Structure formats: structure tokens, C-alpha cells
Amino acid sequence: MVVQVAAGRDRNRLRCAQRRGRHRHVPAEVPELLDLQTLAASTPSGGRHLYFRYAEGIANRVFAWGELRATGLYVIGPPGPGREWISEAVIAEVPEYLVKIGPRPPTVTSIEACGSWADAVADRRKTVARWSREESFALVAFCNAADRVLRAKQRMIALNAEVYALGRLWGAGWIEQSRIARGMEAVSRHNGLVAKRGLGVVRQVILGALRKGAARPYPELHKR
């Protein structure tokens, strides 16, 4: 499994952000990740990939400071442009605090996820009425998510996080899976992510994030 620390998330900035209460989801131990003796590589964006032994039950997560990739995702390792080994230490055991924040409890979705890209772009299922409050909420969320991915510096991290959030709305039946899949692919073409990482990779990220989001359907608006 790999922990990706985003560019600019050095020890001092993370600790300063914690003191100011800005990153609520950054445990106190996270800055110490950069000091651990484990296999590590640089990334073209200036971040780091830290490699750890896989631990059963840890789920993929996106945080303010980076990303945890454990199951069904991958990273590109050295050699390559901007990619080199910065530590060739033996791969360490995953820190206990990451084990604690990693897993998510299993949940049930109201709409069953489709398996392939062709299924996703053909899936126009939605359970709410046209012009309903829920549909309007989902459409505004979709437009805002597309804009954030379009402008993001960490494009893949943003894509994963935004599609996951939209997947929750799809799981609740408020928006069509096809709209999310087609729209996020179009944005990824426009911001250069498809050109950089490849269409197949982008589609797999979209499908994976959709499935994970659909597993936690968005709560009814009156319960928020």
C-alpha cells in the first residue's frame, strides 16, 4: 500500500496547520510520516509516495494532506520524469494510526453500482422527481465539483475526491451515473489529466470512486 503526501505538505506546514485547527482530519502523527524509514519515491508534482506493507481491512481514503491507496488503486513508480527513489529502505509496517483512520464501515447503497464504463455511461437511473429539491441539490453539486476538478493543482486527487462525493448523491438516487461519468471524463480531458495519465486510468478512478461513494448514500436533506 502507498501513502501519497501532496506537494508542499512538509513537516512545518502540516504542524502549523494543525496548531491553527485548519486540517481537522490530519492526525498529530501525520507529519512524522516524512521521517519514517521506508521505501519512498518523489512525484512530478513535488509530493512523495511512501510504501508500507499491506494491512488487511484498510480502505482507500483521500485526506487534506494527501491520499491512502490500499486496494484497487495503483501508483506509478520510478524511473520516470520527476520520479526517483529518495529512500531505498526496507518497506515498513503501516503505522498504527493509519490503520485506525483507514477503514470505513460497510454500508448498503440504494442503487447497485455498474461494473464497466459502458454500463456507467448508459446508466440513467434516478429515483427523485424532476425539479425536486434533491435533483437541484445534486446538479449544483455536480457543477461545483466539475469546476473544482478543472482548476485543481492535484488533479487526480481532486477527481477521486469529487467523484466519490458525487457517487454518494448517485447512491441516493438524486443524479444519474451517466451524467457523473461523462462529465468527469470531459473535465479530465479539458484539464489535461487524460493526456497525462491516460483515458483508461482516468475511467478506472472514476468508476472506483463512484462505487465507493454509492456505498454511502447521501442522507435525506431534512435529516442534515
C-alpha positions as CSV (number, residue, x, y, z in Angstrom):
1,M,0.0,0.0,0.0
2,V,1.1,3.6,-0.7
3,V,0.6,6.8,1.2
4,Q,0.8,9.9,-1.1
5,V,1.8,13.1,0.6
6,A,0.8,16.1,-1.6
7,A,3.3,18.7,-2.8
8,G,4.0,21.4,-0.2
9,R,2.8,19.3,2.7
10,D,6.1,19.4,4.6
11,R,6.5,18.9,8.3
12,N,6.5,22.6,9.3
13,R,3.4,23.4,7.2
14,L,1.4,20.5,8.5
15,R,2.3,21.2,12.1
16,C,1.4,24.9,11.6
17,A,-1.9,23.9,10.1
18,Q,-2.7,21.6,13.0
19,R,-2.0,24.3,15.5
20,R,-4.3,26.7,13.7
21,G,-7.0,24.0,13.5
22,R,-7.2,24.1,9.7
23,H,-6.8,20.4,8.8
24,R,-9.2,18.6,11.2
25,H,-8.6,15.3,9.6
26,V,-4.8,15.4,9.9
27,P,-3.8,13.3,13.0
28,A,-0.8,14.7,15.0
29,E,1.3,11.8,13.8
30,V,0.9,12.5,10.0
31,P,3.9,14.9,9.8
32,E,6.1,12.1,11.2
33,L,5.3,10.1,8.1
34,L,8.0,12.1,6.3
35,D,10.6,10.9,9.0
36,L,9.7,7.2,8.8
37,Q,12.3,4.8,7.4
38,T,10.5,3.1,4.5
39,L,10.7,2.8,0.7
40,A,9.9,6.3,-0.7
41,A,9.8,8.0,-4.1
42,S,9.3,11.5,-5.4
43,T,6.4,12.5,-7.7
44,P,6.4,15.0,-10.6
45,S,4.2,17.4,-8.6
46,G,6.8,17.6,-5.8
47,G,5.0,15.2,-3.4
48,R,6.1,11.8,-2.1
49,H,4.9,8.2,-2.3
50,L,5.6,6.3,0.9
51,Y,5.4,2.5,0.7
52,F,4.1,0.3,3.5
53,R,3.3,-3.4,3.9
54,Y,-0.4,-4.1,3.2
55,A,-2.7,-4.5,6.2
56,E,-6.0,-6.3,5.9
57,G,-9.1,-4.2,6.0
58,I,-7.6,-0.8,5.2
59,A,-9.7,1.2,2.7
60,N,-8.6,3.8,0.2
61,R,-9.0,7.4,1.6
62,V,-8.5,10.9,0.4
63,F,-7.3,13.5,3.0
64,A,-6.5,17.2,3.1
65,W,-2.8,16.3,3.2
66,G,-2.8,13.5,0.5
67,E,-4.1,10.1,-0.1
68,L,-4.0,6.5,1.2
69,R,-4.0,3.9,-1.6
70,A,-4.6,0.3,-0.4
71,T,-6.9,-1.7,-2.6
72,G,-7.8,-1.5,-6.3
73,L,-5.6,1.6,-7.0
74,Y,-2.0,1.9,-8.0
75,V,0.8,4.5,-8.3
76,I,3.5,5.0,-11.0
77,G,6.9,4.4,-9.6
78,P,10.4,5.3,-10.7
79,P,12.1,5.7,-13.1
80,G,10.3,8.5,-14.9
81,P,10.1,12.3,-15.2
82,G,10.1,13.7,-11.7
83,R,10.1,10.2,-10.2
84,E,13.1,8.8,-8.4
85,W,13.7,6.8,-5.3
86,I,14.5,9.1,-2.4
87,S,14.8,6.2,0.1
88,E,15.6,2.6,-0.6
89,A,14.9,1.5,3.0
90,V,13.0,-1.8,3.6
91,I,9.2,-1.4,3.3
92,A,8.0,-0.7,6.8
93,E,4.8,-1.9,8.6
94,V,1.9,0.6,8.2
95,P,1.8,2.9,11.2
96,E,-1.0,2.1,13.7
97,Y,-2.7,5.5,13.4
98,L,-3.2,5.0,9.7
99,V,-4.8,1.6,10.4
100,K,-7.2,3.3,12.7
101,I,-8.2,6.1,10.3
102,G,-8.2,3.9,7.2
103,P,-11.2,1.5,7.3
104,R,-14.8,2.5,6.6
105,P,-17.7,0.5,7.9
106,P,-19.6,-1.5,5.3
107,T,-22.9,0.1,4.2
108,V,-25.7,-0.6,1.8
109,T,-26.4,1.5,-1.3
110,S,-29.9,2.3,-2.6
111,I,-28.7,1.8,-6.2
112,E,-26.4,-1.0,-7.2
113,A,-23.2,0.0,-8.9
114,C,-22.5,-0.9,-12.5
115,G,-19.3,-2.8,-13.4
116,S,-18.0,-1.4,-16.7
117,W,-17.5,2.0,-18.3
118,A,-20.1,1.2,-20.9
119,D,-22.6,0.3,-18.1
120,A,-21.8,3.5,-16.3
121,V,-22.4,5.9,-19.3
122,A,-25.6,4.1,-20.2
123,D,-27.0,4.2,-16.6
124,R,-29.6,6.9,-16.4
125,R,-31.3,5.7,-13.3
126,K,-32.6,8.3,-10.8
127,T,-35.2,7.9,-8.1
128,V,-36.2,11.5,-7.4
129,A,-38.7,13.7,-9.3
130,R,-37.6,16.2,-11.9
131,W,-37.1,19.7,-10.5
132,S,-37.2,18.2,-7.0
133,R,-35.1,19.8,-4.2
134,E,-32.8,16.7,-4.2
135,E,-32.2,16.9,-8.0
136,S,-31.4,20.6,-7.8
137,F,-29.1,20.0,-4.9
138,A,-27.3,17.2,-6.9
139,L,-27.0,19.3,-10.1
140,V,-25.4,22.2,-8.2
141,A,-23.0,19.8,-6.5
142,F,-22.1,18.4,-9.9
143,C,-21.3,21.8,-11.4
144,N,-19.3,22.8,-8.4
145,A,-17.4,19.5,-8.4
146,A,-16.6,19.8,-12.1
147,D,-15.3,23.4,-11.6
148,R,-13.0,22.2,-8.7
149,V,-11.5,19.4,-10.7
150,L,-11.0,21.7,-13.7
151,R,-9.0,24.1,-11.6
152,A,-7.2,21.7,-9.2
153,K,-3.5,21.5,-9.0
154,Q,-3.6,17.9,-7.7
155,R,-5.9,16.8,-10.5
156,M,-6.1,13.1,-9.7
157,I,-6.6,13.6,-6.0
158,A,-9.4,16.1,-6.8
159,L,-11.0,13.8,-9.3
160,N,-11.1,10.9,-6.9
161,A,-12.5,13.0,-4.0
162,E,-15.1,14.9,-6.1
163,V,-16.4,11.7,-7.9
164,Y,-16.6,10.0,-4.5
165,A,-18.8,12.8,-3.2
166,L,-21.0,12.7,-6.3
167,G,-21.2,8.9,-6.0
168,R,-22.9,9.4,-2.7
169,L,-25.6,11.5,-4.5
170,W,-25.9,8.9,-7.2
171,G,-26.3,6.2,-4.5
172,A,-29.1,8.2,-3.0
173,G,-30.8,8.3,-6.4
174,W,-30.6,12.1,-6.9
175,I,-28.4,12.2,-10.1
176,E,-27.6,9.8,-13.0
177,Q,-24.4,7.8,-13.0
178,S,-24.1,8.6,-16.7
179,R,-24.0,12.4,-16.1
180,I,-21.2,12.0,-13.5
181,A,-19.1,9.6,-15.6
182,R,-19.4,11.5,-18.9
183,G,-19.0,14.9,-17.2
184,M,-15.9,14.0,-15.1
185,E,-14.3,12.4,-18.1
186,A,-14.9,15.5,-20.1
187,V,-13.4,17.7,-17.4
188,S,-10.4,15.3,-17.1
189,R,-9.8,15.7,-20.9
190,H,-10.0,19.5,-20.6
191,N,-7.6,19.9,-17.7
192,G,-5.0,17.6,-19.3
193,L,-5.4,14.7,-16.8
194,V,-6.3,12.2,-19.6
195,A,-3.3,13.3,-21.7
196,K,-1.0,12.9,-18.7
197,R,-2.4,9.7,-17.1
198,G,-4.3,8.0,-19.9
199,L,-8.0,7.5,-20.6
200,G,-8.1,4.1,-19.1
201,V,-6.6,5.2,-15.8
202,V,-9.0,8.1,-15.5
203,R,-12.0,6.0,-16.2
204,Q,-10.9,3.4,-13.6
205,V,-10.5,6.2,-11.0
206,I,-14.0,7.5,-11.8
207,L,-15.6,4.0,-11.6
208,G,-13.8,3.2,-8.4
209,A,-14.8,6.5,-6.7
210,L,-18.4,6.1,-7.9
211,R,-18.7,2.7,-6.4
212,K,-17.2,3.7,-3.1
213,G,-19.4,6.8,-2.9
214,A,-22.5,4.9,-3.8
215,A,-21.8,2.6,-0.8
216,R,-22.5,5.6,1.5
217,P,-25.7,7.3,0.0
218,Y,-26.2,10.9,0.9
219,P,-28.7,11.4,3.8
220,E,-32.1,12.9,3.2
221,L,-32.0,16.6,3.1
222,H,-34.3,17.1,6.0
223,K,-32.0,14.9,8.2
224,R,-28.9,17.0,7.5
